[in-house]
Amino acid sequence: MNKSKTKKSFSYRDLLYKALIFIGTVAIIVYFLPRDGKFNYQFDIDKPWKYGQLMATFNFPIYKDDAVVKHEQDSILASFQPYYQLDKNVEKTVLSKLKTDYQSHLRDIVPSSDYMRYLEKRLSEIYKAGILSTEERSKLQKDSTAVIMVIDDKLANQRGTEQLFSVKDAYAYLLTADTAHYSPYILRQCSLNEYLYPNLTYDEQRTETAKKEALDNYAWANGVVQSGQKIIDRGEIVDKETYNILESLRKESIQRSESIGQKRLILTGQILFVSIFMLCFMLYLDLFRKDYYERKGSLSLLFTLIMFYCVVTALMVSNNIYNVYIIPYAMLPIIIRVFLDSRTAFLTQVVTILICSICLRYPHEFILLQLAAGLVAIFSLRELSQRSQLFRTALLVILTYAALYFAFELITENDLSKLNGSMYSYFIVNGILLLFTYPLLFLLEKTFGFTSNVTLVELSNINSPLLRRLSETVPGTFQHSMQVANLAAEAANRIGAKSQLVRTGALYHDIGKMENPVFFTENQSGGVNPHKNLSYEQSAQVIISHVTDGLKLAEKNNLPKVIKDFISTHHGKGKTKYFYISWKNEHPDEEPNEELFTYPGPNPFTRETAILMMADAVEAASRSLPEYTEESINNLVEKIIDSQVEEGFFKECPITFKDIAIVKSVFKEKLKTIYHTRISYPELKK
């Protein structure tokens, strides 16, 4: 009961995860897709126009270049006159204070009333000219403002900034205006700074309104393109004037599609388009690649790659960044082929390319080129194990792009002079970027929990620390593992399984024997057998422990999960038959404790783990043959593998009877080669 509930909850959890990853992927892709729906051309100044003849379908203005607009608007703003409010009350207050101070204490400082009349006259001059705060004065000087508008009783008059005073300037003017008749020393004693205050304040609201009016009257266009007028033809160079016309057409197209209703229609169409393709992709996985569909790592990798390429394409088209043909779309099927399989790699690329194509003006050319390049990449890189393979693939992808695009141009153009040479440089850049697949694989392995052939090749290096220790500690087991690896890899090649995976798994499948090496016959010497001092149950447990010990060593040395699978499944849930049968022979009337003689398993669940189980059993048994003849080897292989099939070891893995028959024939051929009768060399007669 509890078990069924747990299973049900897990299924709901998986369903929720799939729904979330579907909705999230569609939402992110659609969010970045351009929604102008009108202008999807890509062009660069001084580069050939790679599309067909372009005609204006409506009247539109030719907008000025952004640099020209900025320069002209900067000129307008440079000559703009900001507004300042004149406060006459400041002057009245100051003059009133001066008279009061004179009556109270200034008459004791100045020698005559002439000083009083001098100060009144000069202060009146200064306040009529206008006093600015130090900050405002500095701001006008920084902006090189020569004239301001002064508002006096609701009337605005121009006034040159050289006529204006700052508090500091006004103070200096009072002291030095008439030094012949009025002593600066005496004036300083009058605390003149108490009579100097700014009476001009910046009117931000009126200034901004006037500035907006000036910019609103600015002419953004310097011409008009009439409907039906030719703009550019294929192969023509996009000069500065044509570039401005194309940019104007793009802006006008966007403005015409900016209505809320239009945007909603485009958005709805994009959501439906992307959702349908992503749903079809999920149905494919559910029907034909159930293992990928159920594994979160596989599903996440596939959806992340689709989303990444769609978003990058949308951003490049929306912002007119370079050309989409520099994006290495062939990297997507290569990555999926390395981690998963060719069919899924190609279908993923088809879905991605079709979604990306809705960003482009002429999608059919894009689709043809990308699908052909993807197929070539998949075919040329079935198993990535060396960097040189990527160089070859990149070269083939470049040649495919170039050949197909050249053919396409010959079909659509009747003038060879109009061929677009810049496209071939984009293809070369594309191929160079494709080389970054190699370092990217390591990042994806760690992120999504995959193991690539590159990693497997590195692990299968016999100079690696763990394998070197295996060869030194248990040389017999090491030789056995090498023989099993050769047998299993050849069999995997013949039935189309992953040979490198099998080879690497075979090298590590018996590493647990390093914990108790002398208990295994291939490592015993001098006729010493420690099992003589143990019961059959104890001996069985020691033998079985090499599986659990191997898993512990694998965990300690950070071996990938796919390698651990070979360690745990190479005996499946079989029994240690020697000790099991020996115990039953000695106790004919008793039932043994089956668990003490049974390996923990599980049974093989992939073709690769099944091949290793067969190779391991056959290689170990072949060492005990009394003689090596064609008949004895054939009988041995048939007997061992047939018994494994009868015991149900392969019920949970997708290996067929045809595959098993091929594996048998490979083992027979290899063993006959290994154990063939050698020629006796003649002795030299004296």
Salt bridges, closest charged atoms under 4 A:
ASP66 OD1 - LYS251 NZ 3.60
GLU72 OE1 - LYS64 NZ 2.86
ASP74 OD2 - LYS70 NZ 3.09
GLU91 OE2 - LYS128 NZ 3.56
ASP101 OD2 - LYS97 NZ 2.90
ASP114 OD1 - ARG117 NH2 2.14
GLU125 OE2 - ARG122 NH1 3.11
ASP152 OD1 - LYS88 NZ 3.28
ASP153 OD2 - LYS88 NZ 3.16
ASP178 OD1 - HIS181 ND1 3.05
GLU194 OE1 - LYS97 NZ 3.23
ASP203 OD2 - ARG206 NE 3.96
GLU208 OE2 - LYS211 NZ 3.81
ASP216 OD2 - LYS212 NZ 2.97
ASP233 OD2 - LYS418 NZ 3.60
GLU236 OE2 - LYS230 NZ 3.09
GLU247 OE1 - ARG250 NH2 2.72
ASP286 OD1 - LYS290 NZ 2.47
GLU294 OE1 - LYS18 NZ 3.60
ASP341 OD1 - ARG289 NE 2.97
GLU409 OE2 - ARG234 NH2 3.89
GLU413 OE2 - ARG234 NE 2.71
GLU490 OE2 - ARG494 NE 3.29
ASP510 OD2 - HIS480 NE2 3.45
ASP510 OD2 - HIS509 NE2 3.08
ASP510 OD2 - LYS513 NZ 3.21
ASP510 OD1 - HIS546 NE2 3.23
ASP510 OD1 - HIS570 NE2 3.20
GLU515 OE2 - ARG469 NH2 3.94
GLU522 OE2 - LYS513 NZ 2.87
GLU555 OE1 - LYS564 NZ 2.55
ASP565 OD1 - LYS561 NZ 3.39
GLU594 OE1 - LYS575 NZ 3.28
ASP616 OD1 - HIS480 NE2 2.73
ASP616 OD1 - HIS509 NE2 3.14
GLU619 OE1 - HIS480 ND1 2.49
GLU619 OE2 - ARG623 NH2 3.09
GLU630 OE2 - LYS672 NZ 3.47
GLU638 OE1 - LYS664 NZ 2.96
GLU638 OE2 - LYS668 NZ 2.64
ASP642 OD1 - LYS664 NZ 2.60
GLU647 OE2 - LYS577 NZ 2.86
ASP659 OD2 - ARG607 NH1 3.49
GLU669 OE1 - ARG494 NH2 3.09
